[in-house]
Amino acid sequence: SPILLWIRRDLRLTDHPALDAAVQTGRPVIPVTIRDGQVDVLGAAPKWRLGLGLGHYAEALAAKGSRLIYRSGGALAALTQLIDETGAGAVYWTRLYDPASVERDKAVKAALKDRGIEARSFGGHLMFEPWTVETKTGGPYKVYSPFWRAVKDVDVPGPLKAPSQIPAPDTWPESEALDDWHLGAAMRRGAAVVRPYQQLGEAAAQGRLGAFMAHKVDTYKDMRNHPAEDATSNLSENLALGEISPHQCWHAGMRAMHEGKRGAEHYLKELVWREFAYHLMWHTPHILTGNWREDWSAFPWNTDDTRPEVVAWKQGRTGIPFVDAAMREMYVTGRMHNRARMIVASYLTKHLMTDWRIGQAWFEDCLTDWDPASNAMGWQWTAGSGPDAAPYFRVFNPVSQLEKFDAGHVYVDRWIAEGKSNPHSDALAYFQAVPKSWGLSATDPYPDPVVTAEDGRKRALDAYENRGF
Ligand code: FAD
């Protein structure tokens, strides 16, 4: 009987343990993806990017003699319906680790088993399953460095080869049309502007990894903090949807390290930050929704996201060039440089004293590399409420940071058009992307700071020092 391969955030053929296991059985494989409530609640950009990724993946499956079946509804109901239609005897999938997916998948597994259907979940999204890494006293890690030391010498399996063909059923079940799902409907911004910045699918991801290892990894440690440089792998977009496995990145990084490439170990450490974020989310899922350090709940965050300075932050019009360049980069490309993410997060939570969840939600709406675990960890780290967080007095100064990391102002010139006689095309793309309702024009004067670097810092330090815990 056929095996249903339930596709979620694992849009690849290479190094795909669930697909590999299904193909190894020799039974027909029916790949299916389900638009359930979990897809519906995604932010605008991740949902749009998921749609692009699924369309691309369907083509990759077709090249292997297979198809992607699209179904909507509750996951269990959709799978059960498909089992009835196809006589499938098994459902395989790649594990996810956020609490909503875990709860859904547990219930699906139990219900399928009750019906006598084989239900198997596989690894692949992570190198180190969160429950396999423990401190000496048997608990989860809360600090990154010992976590890194615990995993850095663990043998990472794979990568598994892509199957040459995927056995097809005699008849294919019916499928909905991806276009009818309108996964891009919530994109307020001009999707046509954002589209050229996306690199879809497995081949593009492999190309990025190859280019990074050939040209960038050697200088990665020194250059990765400079947002004007294309000095990082840019693979977060692909890792988020499983268009490449972290194992493939890890093995390439290991090879580079053995070849003596200087930045290779640092790159491996960054991959482990992603694993650490998942470790935290698995063991302490409240990191997604509440202050991870519970005493921070007493902190007087401002939760009003209609304040003009918060609107200015979202729109990249705070009058602080580093912050504005970064927010516009995200709006146009769907991604933002890591240094810039820390700067804008610090400005929102410290200079503007705003609840980090407002920033977390805006990123979730805007990032095409949105990842629940890395986003939550990044916000709580910067705000000070998270595990292994930046100390409260670490208020990034967006002016001196600019001089340090973008001394030639190449990054801010790339993204800010106002006041320039010959603005960069990316800076102009921002004005094409923004909704008309924002009423912005590239010929507007550049705004004065909503809160200056000095005033914001002082206010934040006062509040943090008097926080009473
Ligand atoms: P590289 O420098 O090439 O790093 C290699 C890989 O390591 C990345 O692709 C990523 O998977 C991982 N990685 C690197 N830095 C981090 C980090 N700090 N935390 C976790 N994993 C890391 N990353 C996301 O993928 N999705 C998010 O939604 C996200 N939100 C963030 C929000 C804030 C406030 C902050 C401070 C960071 C956030 N990050 C997020 C982490 C980081 O900024 C991006 O992973 C990185 O910029 C991606 O670029 P790259 O692929 O070129 O990274």
Residues whose N, C-alpha, C, O or C-beta is under 5 A from the ligand:
A	BS01	FAD	T232 S233 N234 L235 S236 L239 E270 L271 W273 R274 A277 M336 H337 N338 R341 M342 A345 L367 D369 W370 D371 S374 N375 G378 W379
